Amino acid sequence: HSLCEITYNKQALIQPLRTFIDLFAGEGNERGFVFTLNQDLLIERFYSNHNFLLQIPSLHHTDWFQGGMGRADLPQVDIPPNQQLDRDKGEFWVKGKGAQNFCYLKLHGSFGWRSLINKNSMVIGSDKAGSIANEPLLKWYLDLFREVLNSKDRTLVVVGYGFRDDHINSIIADAGKQGLRLHVISPLQVSEFRNILISTGSIVTKATHRGNEIWEMLEGYYCESVVQLFPESNKQATAIGRTFLQNVGLQ
């Protein structure tokens, strides 16, 4: 909630956020995906569906993705029962029946999501993989993450992830063996980022699960924030922003 307060007070952050997300919308028969481990409502609050129809598979609320959900609005949504979920899974890839061209998947659940036993559906703690396995919706989302990353000619752009979740790292590293192209946007210097991934043998810092493999598959690294790549002030990408767009095939 405090993050949303900050964004309300800094309107200059909103347009770069929307511009960046729009880059990954699908066109024609292509489907775009945004996967997140965040559990806040930042995107639901501030992203506007005026340009592209962003959807959360199997879940919907009329206040989401309208570009201005109020700070006091905290909608609660119920996780769909298994019968509905099975139907949605079966129709997901069916043109005209499943999800549209732009999907937003919250792999660790979200604030405001209620499970069938009326508990908050948020994955926290050390056994995240086990928690996901016990929630059919989140298990499906993780399966989609794996399926999408292992698809032919796929690029993954990572923003704000510290590579500390073993189950996520395993999917990324496995997909790298199938040709996944990895690009990372981070304010860290590349040497700092490398030290996070590459095991140094230190007994103080836990080695990043499959970090060496992830480092080896890295195709592009951009030492900036999204706001610095796409500043709201001039409506154009910066030089490094243009390099990023070219490298990931978006320009």
N, C-alpha and C positions, 0 to 999 in steps of 0.2 A: 504494500500500500504506500509506503514511503517513497518507493521508486516512482510510482505514479504521481505522487505529489511533486517530486522534482521535475518530472516531465511537464506537468501542467505549468510550472513556474518558468520553464525554459522552452518556450514554443519553438525555438530554433532547432531543437532536437527532433521534433515530430516529422517535419518534411523529409530530412535525410533518412529517417527510419522507414517512412512509407516508400520513398524512392528506391531504397535498397531492397526491400521486400518485393516490390513490383518486378524487380529484375528476374525473379525466379518463378513467375507465373507461367503456366503452360500456354502454348499457342497451337491452334488447330487440333490435331490428334495427340499432341504432346501434353503430358501432365506434369505440373511443377509441384515440388514438395518443400515444405519448411518443417524440419524436425527440431524440437527443442527439449531441453531438460529442465527449463525454467517452469515454475509452478505459479507464477504471478499472472495477472491479467493485463499486462502491458500491451500486448498486441491486440487483444480483444477490445481494449479501450480505445486505442489510438489509430489502428489501421482502418482505413476506409475502403469499403467495397465498391466505390464509385468506378474504379478502373478495372479491377479484377475481382472475381467472386472467390474469396478465401473461405474455406469450410473446414470444420473439424469433423472427420468421419464419425457418423453415428450420434453426434451430439449437436445441439443447436439451441441458441437463445437469440431472441429478436434484438437484444441490445448489443450483441457482439458485432464487431467490425463495422460500426457505424461512424467511426471517426470522432467520437466525443462522449463516450459513456461517462457519466458523472462520477465524481470521487466517492460519493456515498452509495452508488449503485453496486451491490455485491450479489449478483444473481446466483442462485443455486440451481444446479442441473443434476438430474439423476442419471447414473450409469444405466444404459439400456439393458433390459433382461436378455438372457441368452438367446431366446427365440428371435428377437429383433436383431441382435448382434449377428447371429448366423445368417439371417436374410441380407443384412448389409454387407457382410463379408462376401457372400455369394454374388452380389450384384456390383461389387466395388469396381471391377474392371470392365463391366458391361457398358458399352457406350450408350448414353441416353437414359440409363437406369441407375448407375452408381454415382459416385462423387463426381463433381465437375473437374475443371482443369487445374485447380489450385488447392492443395491440401495442407493443413496445419495440424501436425501431430505432436501431442505433448507426451513424450515417452515415459515420464515419471508422474503422470497425473497432473492435477491442478487444484489450486484453491477454488472452492465452490463446487467441486464435483463430489457427489454422494454415491457411495456404493449401494448395493441392494440391501445391505444391513444397516444403512443410514450412517455410515462412517465416512469421514473425509477420505477421498481417493487420492492420496499423495504418497509417493514412494520416498522414504527417507531411511537413514541408518545404513548399516554395513551390508545387510543382505538384500540389496535392491533387486537382484535377479530373482530371488525367491519370492519377494513381494509381487513382482511383475507376473510371475508364473501363476500366482493365486488370483489375479484379476484378469478375466478373459479379455476385456477391452484393451488393457495395456499390453497383454501378451500379443494380441493382434497387431497393435501399433508397432511393437518391437519386430514382429515377423515382417511387417511392411517395410520397416527400416532396412532390414536385412535383404529383402527382395529387391528394393529399389537400388541399394548400393551395389548389388551384384548384377544389375542389369547391364546390358552392353552399352558402351560409349557413355559412361556416367561420370559426372564431376561432383565432388562434395566440397562445399565451401563452409569452413568452420569459423564461427565467431564466438568468443567468450567461453569456450570450453577448455578446462584445464587438463583433460585427458586423465582423470582420476577414477573413472568408472570402468572396472574391468570388463563388464559385459558389453559396454559400448565400444571400448577399444578393440575387443575381439572381433566384433562385426566389421569395424573399419579395416583392421589388419587383414582379415580374411578376404574382404572385398578388394583390397589392394592386390592380392594375388590373382584376381580376376580382371585386373586392369583399371580399377577405380583411380581417378585422378584427384588428388587431395590438394586443396589450397586453404591457407589459414590467414585470417586477419586478426592481428593482435598488437597491442601497444608495446609488448615486450620486445627487446632486442632479440635478433635471431639467435644469438649465442645463449641468452637466457632461456629461450624456448627450447633450444637443443638440450640444455642441461636438465630441463624438466623431463624430456623424453628419454634421453640416453642414460642408462644405468652407469653410475660412477663407482659403485661398490661401497658407498657410504652406508654406515649402519644408522645414521641419523635420519636420512631421507629414504622413504620407501621407494623402491624402483617402480617406474611407471610400467604397468602391465602391457607388454608387447610394444613398448615405446621405441625400441630400436627398429622394429619393422615399420612403424608409423613414420619415423623420421626418414627412413630410406624411400618411402613411397611419396614423400612430400614433393609436389611439383612447383608450388608457388607460396611465398611467404611475404606478407605485406605489413610492415611495422607502422601501423596507423590504426585509428579507430574508424568506424563506419562514418561518423560525422566528418572526419577529416578527409575521407575519400570522396564524399558527396556533400559538400557544404551547402547549406540552405541559401547562403547569401548570393551566390552567383548562378545557381541552378544547373551548374555543370560539374562533371567529375574533375578532380584535380589530375595532375600528370600521373601520379601513382594510381589514382582511380581508373584512369583510362588504360593504364598498363594491366591492371587487374581485369578489366572488362575484356580486353583483347586476349589475355591468357586463358580465361575461362570460356571463351567463345561467345561472349554476349555483346560483342561490337564488331 
